[in-house]
Amino acid sequence: MLRVVWYQRRHALQVVAGAVVLIAAGLLAVGWADRADHAFLVSNARTVAFPASVQFAIAVLFGLIGVFLGGPLLSREYEQGTYRFAWTQGTGRLRWYAGQINLLGGLVVLAGAATGALANWALAPFAGPGLASGWFRAEFEAGPATTAGWALFAFMLGVLAGALLKRVTPAMAATAVTLILLLGWYRIFTLRISLLPNHPPWWLPTALGIGLVIVALLAGAVALLLVRNRGARTRGRRPEPE
């Protein structure tokens, strides 16, 4: 299974892995620069801008995961007709689907959590006096729990779009547009939270991450139902084994 998944998804995995490496290098550079200027940040807290580039880099990672890894997962099988062969080779279409989703989804969660932890480290100097509101915002936009949840959600959204549209380009485009709208709304939501007079409860970022994971699993379940009911049925032929 691992070898087959790598052969089929190697280009998308290479794109995502390259993006993760570039973002990690950028976060390391930001973190080291912030620590080098820590005294300046503390003494001029009110005049220092919170680095929105970190959140932008994380959002780009989510988009790449959803568009290039999740979107083509099922849509390419439908568009090229390879599902007729791949889903009838003993394992069945549901087991084949579940195996790929579990493997790739696990890698996505690990990449999201690791990137979120690195972003938290990079933004740690902004926890100083006068920058508290920016730090609270970072807990929601760049924490390990929320980044892992968003990464899995973006991936599952792409899978669901592929199951619904069954064409690679429309699935990728629909995933990209939906992620842009949702992440835009999320930025507004986190900005409002950061402007509250009181510190939000410590468990709220973790709860948001768990909620995103639940929604992502529901999206994957809907895609699974679509595969089971309509996935590999062709006119005049019996349904393939599950």
ZITA-V438554 format. One record per pair of residues at least 4 apart in sequence whose C-alpha atoms are under 7 Angstrom apart, sorted by the first residue. I is the first residue (numbers start at 1). J is the second residue. If there is no record, write none. Layout:
{{I,J} {I,J}}
This chain:
{{1,5} {2,6} {3,7} {4,8} {5,9} {5,100} {6,10} {9,13} {10,14} {11,15} {12,16} {12,68} {12,69} {13,17} {13,69} {14,18} {15,19} {16,20} {16,64} {16,65} {17,21} {18,22} {19,23} {19,61} {20,24} {20,61} {21,25} {22,26} {23,27} {23,57} {24,28} {24,115} {25,29} {26,30} {27,31} {27,118} {27,119} {27,122} {28,32} {28,122} {29,33} {30,34} {30,122} {31,35} {31,121} {31,122} {31,123} {32,36} {33,37} {34,38} {34,125} {35,125} {37,41} {38,42} {38,125} {39,43} {40,44} {41,45} {41,48} {42,128} {42,129} {44,48} {45,129} {45,130} {45,131} {46,130} {50,134} {52,56} {53,57} {54,58} {54,119} {55,59} {55,141} {55,142} {56,60} {57,61} {58,62} {59,63} {60,64} {61,65} {62,66} {62,150} {62,151} {62,154} {63,67} {63,154} {63,176} {63,179} {64,68} {65,69} {65,70} {65,151} {65,154} {65,155} {66,70} {66,71} {66,154} {66,155} {66,157} {66,158} {66,175} {67,71} {67,158} {67,172} {67,175} {67,176} {68,72} {69,73} {69,155} {70,155} {70,156} {70,158} {70,159} {71,75} {71,158} {71,159} {71,161} {71,162} {71,168} {71,171} {71,172} {71,175} {72,76} {72,162} {72,168} {73,159} {73,162} {74,78} {74,159} {74,162} {74,163} {75,79} {75,162} {75,163} {75,166} {75,167} {75,168} {75,171} {76,80} {76,167} {76,168} {77,81} {77,82} {77,83} {78,82} {78,83} {78,166} {79,166} {79,167} {82,86} {83,87} {83,232} {84,88} {84,232} {85,89} {87,92} {87,93} {87,96} {88,92} {88,93} {88,240} {88,241} {91,95} {91,96} {92,96} {92,241} {92,242} {93,97} {93,242} {94,98} {94,228} {94,242} {95,99} {96,100} {97,101} {98,102} {99,103} {100,104} {101,105} {102,106} {103,107} {104,108} {105,109} {105,152} {106,110} {107,111} {108,112} {108,151} {108,152} {109,113} {109,148} {109,151} {109,152} {110,114} {111,115} {112,116} {112,147} {112,148} {112,151} {113,117} {113,144} {113,145} {113,147} {113,148} {114,118} {114,144} {115,119} {116,120} {116,142} {116,143} {116,144} {116,147} {117,121} {117,143} {117,144} {118,122} {119,123} {119,142} {120,124} {120,142} {120,143} {126,131} {126,135} {127,131} {127,132} {127,135} {128,132} {131,135} {132,136} {133,137} {133,194} {133,195} {134,138} {134,194} {135,139} {136,140} {136,194} {137,141} {137,190} {137,191} {137,194} {138,142} {138,143} {139,143} {139,205} {140,146} {140,190} {140,205} {141,146} {142,146} {142,147} {143,147} {144,148} {145,149} {145,205} {145,206} {145,209} {146,150} {146,205} {146,206} {146,208} {146,209} {147,151} {148,152} {148,209} {149,153} {149,209} {149,210} {149,212} {149,213} {150,154} {150,212} {151,155} {152,156} {152,213} {152,216} {153,157} {153,212} {153,213} {153,215} {153,216} {154,158} {155,159} {156,160} {156,216} {156,219} {156,220} {157,161} {157,175} {157,219} {158,162} {158,171} {158,172} {158,175} {159,163} {159,223} {160,164} {160,219} {160,220} {160,223} {161,165} {161,171} {161,174} {161,175} {162,166} {162,167} {162,168} {162,171} {163,223} {163,226} {163,227} {165,170} {165,171} {167,171} {168,172} {169,173} {170,174} {171,175} {172,176} {173,177} {174,178} {175,179} {176,180} {177,181} {178,182} {179,183} {180,184} {181,185} {182,186} {183,187} {184,188} {185,189} {186,190} {187,191} {188,192} {189,193} {190,194} {191,195} {192,196} {203,207} {204,208} {205,209} {206,210} {207,211} {208,212} {209,213} {210,214} {211,215} {212,216} {213,217} {214,218} {215,219} {216,220} {217,221} {218,222} {219,223} {220,224} {221,225} {222,226} {223,227} {224,228} {225,229} {226,230} {226,231} {227,231} {232,239} {232,240} {233,239}}
